[in-house]
Amino acid sequence: MPVGGQLCSSSAGWEAVYYIHAGITVYLFTLWVIFFKDTPHTHLWTSRREVATIVKGKPSPVQKPPPYGKIVATPSVWAIGLASVANYFAMQLFVVFMPSYFHNALGFPINHAGLLAALPVLAQFFVKLIGASLSDRCHFSSETTKVRIFNTIASLGAGIPLAVLAFTPKTEKWLSIGLLVLSAALLGFNSSGVFKSVSAVAREHSHLTVGLIQTMMCLSLAIWPFALSALVQPTSDWSYVFGTIAILLNVSNALFVFLGKGSPAPWTHAASSSPTAQSTKIYPLDNGLPKAEIAS
């Protein structure tokens, strides 16, 4: 965003933003093609200890159809999906629309708006790291309790500043910026909340739940720009936008507190009574790399 703001206000124009981002995307994709491996055993930069950690407790693959019906009928999956949509609405506000708010509503020049728009995202980045570390170090409660607590911190922490911002005059520019930075930063605790719950609940079927969430995210990406335009256009007043997101975050979190889980769902291997998930051990191979096998 800072680079985009500088480019838009320079002689290069806004077209340069697209060309530069396209070049960076091609470069990163090339690196991914070169270094990506499908299994940790075949990656040159994966140590034996890392491989052992990755495969520890992994059940042997079972060739049977995924339980689509059970997944869709699971309340915790719906709680995850709705909480994710609310989070994506908030993230779109911080990532996509902040430059527009700073420029059109608060009156900052485009290059300054780009710099300021990076502050909420940067603050959230560090909070995500802190939240993940705290979640791993908290051993006094169950995983379900932890994901509910962290998601509540994220949702209330982001929603309350946005609700206050909805009633803050545009003349209070720096207060508005501070509230947005605080809101975006606290939303970063969602990495230890709803998004941690995805893999904890679905386990070996995480790709299906992630696919469901990504579908809902894409729908929100398609809907939110039109909804935001409808809320802002009549009076150029962003208070309805901030209030709407605050309500979505808190309502979805209330549902997640009651239905969200941090433990495997009944349709996963980890929740079953099968020894597959209970007695997985690590044995060395001839090449020195570990292999997951099921103890008899």
N, C-alpha and C positions, 0 to 999 in steps of 0.2 A: 504493500500500500504506500509506504513512503516513496519508493521508486516510481510507482505509478503516478503519484501526485506531482513529482518533479518532472516526469516526462510529459504529462498533460499540459503543464505550464511552460514547457520549453518549445523550441522550434521543431523538435521531432514530432510533437503532436501525440494525440491519444493512440494513433495507429501503432506507434512504437511499442506501446504496452503489450499489444497482441503478438507482435513479432518476437519480442524478447521472451515472453512467456512460452511461446511455441518452441523457441530454440532451447530453453531450459528444460522443457518437457521432453523433447527428443533426446537431449543429453542424458537426463535421468533414466529414461526408458532404456537407452543403450546400456547404461551401467547395470540396470536390472537384468537385462537379457544375458549379459556376460557373467554375472555373479550369482544369479538365482539357481538354486538346486531344489529338486523336489523332496529330497530326504536329507536329514542332517548327517547321515552316515557318509554321504558322497561329497560333502562340502569340505574343501581344503582348509577352511578357516574355523572349523568346528572341532574343539578339543574332545578328548574322550570323556572328560568330566561333564562337559556340556551335553554330549549325546546321552550320557547316563541320566542326567537330570531330565532331559526331554522325554525319554522313553519310559522313565520310571512310572509305574502304575498304569501304563497304557494298556487297555484291553486289546486282545487279538481281534482283528477285524472279523465281523460276522456278516455274511452275505445274506441279508434279508431286507425287504422293503422298509424304508423309514416309516414311522408311525404318524403319517400326516394328520390323520383325524385326531389323534390324541394330542398332537402338538397344538393344533388350532383350538382344541377344546380346553386347553390348560389356562386357567385364569392368570397365572404369573406371566405367561407369554404375552397376553394382551396388556397386562400392566406395564411390561417392558416396552411394548410397541407404542403405547400412548405416551409414556414418559419420554421415549426417544423422540417422538414427533414434537413434543413441547420443547425439548432441548434443541432440536434442529431449527425450529422457528426462532429461538433465541440466538442460536449461533449465526443464522442468516442475518439477523439484525446487526450483530457485532462485526461479521466478516464482510458482508456485502453492502449494507446500507449505511454504515457509519460515516464514510466520506460524504455521502449525500446529506446526512443530518448535520454534520459539522459545517458544511459549506452553505447549504440552503437555509437551514434553520438558525444556526448560531452565527453565520456570517463570516466564517474563516475563509481565507484564500484557499484555492485548490491545493497548492503545494503544502500548506500548513494542515489542511484537512487530512491529507494523506498521511502525514507524520502522526497526527493525533489519533487517527483511526487504528494505528498499529499498537497503541498503548493497551487497549482492552485485550487484544489477542495475545500480546506478549505477557501480560500479567497472568492470563489464564494458562499459558504454557507452563510457567513455573509452579502454579498452584496444582496443576495436574500431576507434576512430579512429586510434589509434597504429599498430595492426597494418596497417591499410589504407595508411597513409602509408609505413610501412617497406617494405611489399611493392612499392609503386610506385617507391621509390627504390633498391631492390636490383637492380643490373644485372650482378652478377658470376656469376649462375647462370641456368639455364633456368627457364621458368615451371613446368614439372613439378617440378623440384627445390624451387622456392619453395613451391608449394602443399603438398608433402609435409612440408617443414620446419615451416611455420606450423601445419599440422594436427597435427603431432607435438607442438609446443609447447603447442597448445590441449588436446590429449587427455591427454598426460602431466601437463601443468601443472594440469589440472582433476582428473585421476584420482588422482594421488599424494596431494594434500591430503585428498581424500575417503576414501582408504584409511587414512590416518592418523587421520582423524576417526572411522572405524569402531571404533577401539580407544581413543578418548579418553573418559574418564569424563564423565558429565553434569555433575558438579560443576565441571568446568573450563569454565565458561560462556563466558568471553571468548576462551579458546583455540579453542573450537568455532566461535565467530563469526568469528574471524580466519581459520581454515582455510576456512570457507565463502566468505568474501569473496575470499580468494586463489584458490580453485578457480573461482569464477564469473568473476573478473577474467581469469585466464589462458585460460579457455574462449573469451573474446572474440577470441582470435587465429584462431578458425575462420572469421572473415570473410575472411581471406586464405588460408585453407586449403580445406576441402571446399566451402564455398559459392562461392568464386571459381572452383573447378574446374568447377562446373556450367555456367557460360556459356562457359568456355574450351574445354571438350570438345564441347559440343553446338552452339555458335554459333547459327545461324539456327533450330535445332530446340530451343533452350533451353526454350521453353514446354512442350515434351513432357517433358523431363527434370524440369523444375520441377513439372509436374503429377504425375509419378511420385513425386517426393520429398514433395509435399504429401499425396498419398494415404497414403504410409507414415507421415507425420507425424500424420495424422488417426487412423490405426490406433493409433499409440503414445499419442495423447491419450485414446483410448477404453480402451486396455488398462492403461496405467500406474496410474491411480487404484485399480483393483481389485488390481493386483499390489502396489502400495505398502501398501494396507490389509491384504493378506494377510501381508506381511512385518512390519508394525508391530504389528498387533492382538494376537498371542498374548502378548507380553511388553512391549509399548510400547517396544521396542528398535529404534532407527533404524539400528543398525550394519549390519544386513543390506541396508538401502536404500542406504547410502553405498557398501558393498562391491560391490553389484550394479552400480551405475552406474560405479564405477571399473573394474570388469572389462569392461563393455560399451564404455567409451571406449577402453581400451587394446587390446582385441581388434579392434574396428573400425578403429582407427588402424593396427594391424599390417597389416591387409588393404589399407588405403588406401596405405600406404607402398610396397607391392609392385605394386598395380594402378592407383592413382590417377594421373591425368594433368593436365597444365596446358596441353596443346596440342590442336588440333582433331582430332576423330575422323575416320577415313577417309571416313565418309558425309556429311561437311560440304563446303560449297563451298570453304572456306578450305584444306582439305587436298587438294583435287583439283587436277589439272593444268590445269583450265579457266582461261582468261584472265579469267573473271568475277571471280575472287578475287585475281588477281595484278596487274591493271592498271587498277584503278578510280581515276579522277581527279575533281577537283572543277572544275566550270565555272560561271561566273555566269549567272544568268537575267536577263531584262529587268527584273525588279523588284529586282535586286541581291542576291537570296538565292542561295546556291549550290545546285547540283544534282549528284548523283552520276551519271556516265556512264562507259561502258566504252570505253577507248581502243582503237582498231583497230590 
